[in-house]
Amino acid sequence: MRSRDYDLEFREQAAKVRTWGLVLLGAAVVLWIWGAQELFLPYEPDLEEVVTVLGASIPVSVVGGALFTIGTVSRRMSAHGQAIRELDKLAARQRT
């Protein structure tokens, strides 16, 4: 597999990881809204349910944030590596 093909495949995989991170962060937001609704609506809240919902949102948000960060950094590092390779090619042409 050529370097460019591998790099494009790597970027696609990083985009998928980033998308999964966004999906999990979205799920965490839904859980936060649900917990806030249960806590702040005028009827008497069930605190056990509120704590359970907010507690469940913690691992979802942590994993989502980690996947989003990994995907974003991977794409940026790949783009940086490609830019460095292109600059090296330009510098090699100028030397000759």
Sequence and secondary structure as in RCSB ss.txt:
>XXXX:A:sequence
MRSRDYDLEFREQAAKVRTWGLVLLGAAVVLWIWGAQELFLPYEPDLEEVVTVLGASIPVSVVGGALFTIGTVSR
RMSAHGQAIRELDKLAARQRT
>XXXX:A:secstr
  HHHHHHHHHHHHHHHHHHHHHHHHHHHHHHHHHHHHHHSSS   HHHHHHHHHHHHHHHHHHHHHHHHHHHHH
HHHHHHHHHHHHHHHHHHHH 
